[in-house]
Amino acid sequence: MTGERDDADPLIGHVHGRFQPFHDGHLAYCEWAAGECDELIVGITNADPSHVAAEAADPDRDDPRNNPFRYHERHRMVTAALSSADLGVPVRVLPFPINRPSLWVQYAPANAVHLLRVLEEWHEVKAARLRDHGRAVHTIEAERTVSGTAIREAMAADHERGDGADSGWRGPFRIPSPPWSTISTASPASDRCTAIERRWRRRRRRNGDQYPGDTPAATDPHTSNRSSGAWIRPASVRRNRPASAPSTTR
C-alpha cells in the first residue's frame, strides 16, 4: 500500500488522544489541526482494553483510575463537542491504537499527516514512534492549559462525597487563545513521507506560510522569525475555505 497522492487529493490530518475526558485543551488541539488539513480524523486511543499498555514515558496512562470512560462514552463526547465547534472541515472520530503500530492502517490512512502538540515527553515518544513506522508527522510546541488529571480527581471527589454537590470541575476551563506555534520540519522516515511533507508544504506556501530556507516575507504580519531561525505563525490564522465545506462530524 502506498501513501503517495497528488495535489488534487484532499490532505487528511490525524490527531489522537485518550480524551479522559475530552476537554477544552483537546478542543483547541482539534481546532489547530483542522486549520492544517482538508479532512480531519480524530483518533481515540485505548479504545479496546486489550490495546492498553504501560509506557515508561507516561507511567500512569494505563492505570484504570485514569481511564474511567469507555470508548463509546468518549466517542459521544468528542462527536458532540466537535459538532458544536464547527471546525470548517469534515471530521471523523475513530479508534487509534497508538500502542499497536500493526493496526494503524486499519484506522488511519497511510497518507495521513499526523499532527501533534508536544506538551510532555510522552508526546515526543509518540511522534518518534509514528515516524519510525513510516508515518508523516508535524508537531508544534505547546503548553498545557487544562489538566485532565485535575478534572478526573474533581469528578471522583464529587462521586465519593455523594451529596449531589458539584465541585465545579466543569469550569472555569475555557478554550485558550491559540498560541504562536512553531511548525516542526523534522525529516520523515521514508520517501513516501517525504512526498507527503513536500505536498503539505506546497499547500501551505500557497496560503502564504513560510518555512526555514524560504525567503522571508518581511511585510507578512503573520510570520515572525525567532532567534532559533524557525518560522512562526499564529495557529489562529487559517486559509479561507469554501462556504459549502461540510462542518459537522460524522
Residue pairs with C-beta under 8 A, 6 or more apart in sequence:
1 105
1 110
2 110
2 111
2 192
3 109
3 110
3 111
3 112
3 136
3 192
3 193
3 195
3 196
4 111
4 192
4 195
4 196
5 111
5 196
5 199
6 199
7 199
7 202
7 203
9 111
10 37
10 38
10 39
11 37
11 38
11 39
11 113
11 199
11 200
11 203
12 37
12 38
12 39
12 40
12 41
12 109
12 111
12 112
12 113
13 33
13 34
13 36
13 37
13 38
13 39
13 40
13 41
13 112
13 113
13 115
14 40
14 41
14 43
14 96
14 108
14 112
14 113
14 114
14 115
15 29
15 30
15 33
15 40
15 41
15 42
15 43
15 114
15 115
15 116
16 42
16 43
16 44
16 45
16 96
16 98
16 114
17 26
17 29
17 43
17 44
17 45
18 44
18 45
18 46
18 61
18 67
18 74
18 148
19 26
19 44
19 69
19 74
19 77
19 78
20 66
20 67
20 68
20 69
20 74
20 148
20 152
21 69
21 74
21 77
21 148
21 151
21 152
22 74
22 77
22 78
22 81
23 146
23 148
23 151
23 173
24 145
24 146
24 173
24 174
24 175
24 176
25 144
25 145
25 146
25 148
25 173
25 176
26 78
26 81
27 81
27 82
27 85
27 175
28 145
28 175
28 176
28 178
29 117
30 40
30 42
30 82
30 85
30 87
30 91
31 85
31 87
31 175
31 178
32 115
32 117
32 140
32 178
32 181
32 235
33 40
33 115
34 40
34 87
34 88
34 89
34 91
34 238
35 88
35 235
35 236
35 237
35 238
35 239
36 113
36 115
36 138
36 204
37 89
37 113
37 115
38 89
39 89
39 90
39 91
39 92
40 87
40 89
40 90
40 91
40 92
41 91
41 92
41 93
41 94
41 108
41 109
41 112
42 78
42 82
42 91
42 92
42 93
42 94
43 94
43 95
43 96
43 98
43 107
43 108
44 71
44 74
44 75
44 78
44 93
44 94
44 95
44 96
45 51
45 95
45 96
45 97
45 98
45 99
46 52
46 61
46 62
46 67
46 71
46 97
47 71
47 95
47 96
47 97
48 71
48 95
48 97
51 97
51 99
51 100
51 103
52 62
52 67
52 99
53 62
53 99
54 62
55 61
55 62
55 99
55 122
55 125
57 120
57 121
57 122
57 124
57 125
58 120
58 121
58 122
58 125
60 66
61 67
61 122
65 152
65 156
66 149
66 152
68 152
68 155
69 77
71 95
75 93
78 93
78 249
79 93
79 249
82 91
82 93
82 249
83 248
83 249
86 247
87 247
88 238
88 241
88 245
88 247
89 241
89 245
89 246
89 247
90 245
90 246
90 250
91 248
91 249
91 250
92 249
92 250
93 249
94 107
94 108
95 107
96 104
96 107
96 108
97 103
97 104
97 107
98 126
98 129
101 129
101 133
104 133
104 135
108 114
110 134
110 135
110 192
111 136
111 192
111 196
112 135
112 136
113 136
113 137
113 138
113 196
113 197
113 200
114 127
114 130
114 135
114 136
114 137
114 138
115 138
115 139
116 123
116 126
116 127
116 130
116 137
116 138
116 139
116 140
117 123
117 139
117 140
117 141
117 142
118 124
118 127
118 139
118 140
118 141
118 142
119 142
119 143
119 144
120 144
123 139
127 137
127 139
127 186
130 137
131 137
131 186
131 188
131 189
131 193
132 189
133 189
134 188
134 189
134 190
134 192
134 193
135 188
135 189
135 193
136 188
136 192
136 193
136 196
136 197
136 200
137 184
137 186
137 188
138 183
138 184
138 197
138 200
139 184
139 186
140 181
140 182
140 183
140 184
140 235
141 181
141 182
142 179
142 181
143 179
145 176
146 173
150 169
151 169
151 173
154 167
154 168
154 169
155 169
157 167
158 165
158 166
158 167
158 169
177 236
178 234
178 235
178 236
179 234
179 235
180 224
180 232
180 233
180 234
180 235
181 232
181 233
181 234
181 235
182 226
182 228
182 230
182 231
182 232
183 209
183 211
183 230
183 231
183 233
185 211
185 212
185 230
187 194
188 194
188 196
188 197
201 211
204 211
205 211
205 214
207 239
208 217
208 220
208 222
209 223
209 231
209 233
210 216
210 217
210 220
210 223
210 231
210 233
211 231
212 229
212 230
212 231
214 231
216 223
216 225
217 223
222 233
222 234
222 237
223 231
223 232
223 233
224 231
224 232
224 233
225 231
225 232
226 232
